[in-house]
Amino acid sequence: MASALYAPSANIEQAHEDDIWHARWIPGKNVLATAGSDEVVKLWDAQTGNCSGMLKDGDHAITSLEINAQGTQALTSSMDGKIRVWDIENSSKETKSSKPALIIDANCSTNAWKACFVANTLANSDGYEQEEAGIDEKRKELIASSTDHGTIKLWALETGKEVSELNTSRPNFLYSLAISPDATKIACGSVGGHVYVFDTAKGSLFCTFSSHSDNVRSIAFSADSSLLVTGSDDKQIQVHDVRYGSPIATFLGHYSWVLSAQMHPNGKYIASGSVDTKVKIWDVAQRACVETHGQHSQAVWNVAWQQSSEKEAINRPMLASVGEDCSIHFYDPLLA
């Protein structure tokens, strides 16, 4: 019998008042950020299970959550159509209003369904006069947000001004969004199973994948930026080589929609969560599921591997999962 890779450890029941949709680790730390339909970001100490801080502004469900590489800022998008940037050090231990460092009004939630930080190497796009912002936008960091009409909007992190737009040429709702760790690619997944990858230096479409047959709800890059992992309503997880624009593997085993799929920092494993309530770990080389965890009682909305930072290496990362049952589960590495 094969040895276990990860063992369930701590869990936090009723961590939020409603569905938990997102989980992101603070790089280099044992701190997990979570958010969902109860309109608040919470920070959790994975060792003690205690909530160490909260971020809240408004009364609308949070549709995306990201943490910057430095672990200093959180980025959220919400049903009120606003993108918010938060200084994590300003989090409060009480559920009271927090003041974001920046608020971008995208006019409606479908103009900012997902959002992520982007290190700006993006070329000028036609129709955008970047000099009007009063700063050299090309040298500033950006925020990317997905829309319901097949475009990705780019906003200046410093000013909140829209500076560019990437167009898939198909007016479809973009469910998922990701930036490669080396900042050379932006990828998005859409209704109907399409995946689009943009070259950030050129500001143009680099490649597309159409091997899913249903909505692509999850999209993530490998740590070396060479592979793209997607999860879909077609119950499949797929791995694509973005260097050559080719699909290389398909993983089958979930019995319902795959809501989240993330590659282990060492590139050897993929963790996934599904409406079928299961967390699965897949061996990339074997193309097989090697572990299934059933701690959740309802849909698993997100899985997340612990991340290293520039100053602190995490050699044996923990895994976390969150879901519709309002719980957080942690998994300790045994062999991985």
Stockholm file with secondary structure:
# STOCKHOLM 1.0

chainA/1-336         MASALYAPSANIEQAHEDDIWHARWIPGKNVLATAGSDEVVKLWDAQTGNCSGMLKDGDHAITSLEINAQGTQALTSSMDGKIRVWDIENSSKETKSSKPALIIDANCSTNAWKACFVANTLANSDGYEQEEAGIDEKRKELIASSTDHGTIKLWALETGKEVSELNTSRPNFLYSLAISPDATKIACGSVGGHVYVFDTAKGSLFCTFSSHSDNVRSIAFSADSSLLVTGSDDKQIQVHDVRYGSPIATFLGHYSWVLSAQMHPNGKYIASGSVDTKVKIWDVAQRACVETHGQHSQAVWNVAWQQSSEKEAINRPMLASVGEDCSIHFYDPLLA
#=GR chainA/1-336 SS CCCCSEEEEEEETTCSSSCEEEEEECTTSSEEEEEETTSCEEEEETTTCCEEEEECCSSSCEEEEEECTTSSEEEEEETTSEEEEEEGGGCBSSSSCCCCSEEEECSSGGGSSSEEEECCCCCCCTTCCGGGGSSCGGGSCEEEEECSSSEEEEEETTTCCEEEEEECSSCCCEEEEEECTTSSEEEEEEGGGCEEEEETTTTEEEEEECCCSSCEEEEEECTTSSEEEEEETTSEEEEEETTTTEEEEEEECCSSCEEEEEECTTSSEEEEEETTSCEEEEETTTTEEEEEECCCSSCEEEEEECCCCSSCCCSSCCEEEEETTSCEEEEEESCC
#=GC SS_cons         CCCCSEEEEEEETTCSSSCEEEEEECTTSSEEEEEETTSCEEEEETTTCCEEEEECCSSSCEEEEEECTTSSEEEEEETTSEEEEEEGGGCBSSSSCCCCSEEEECSSGGGSSSEEEECCCCCCCTTCCGGGGSSCGGGSCEEEEECSSSEEEEEETTTCCEEEEEECSSCCCEEEEEECTTSSEEEEEEGGGCEEEEETTTTEEEEEECCCSSCEEEEEECTTSSEEEEEETTSEEEEEETTTTEEEEEEECCSSCEEEEEECTTSSEEEEEETTSCEEEEETTTTEEEEEECCCSSCEEEEEECCCCSSCCCSSCCEEEEETTSCEEEEEESCC
//
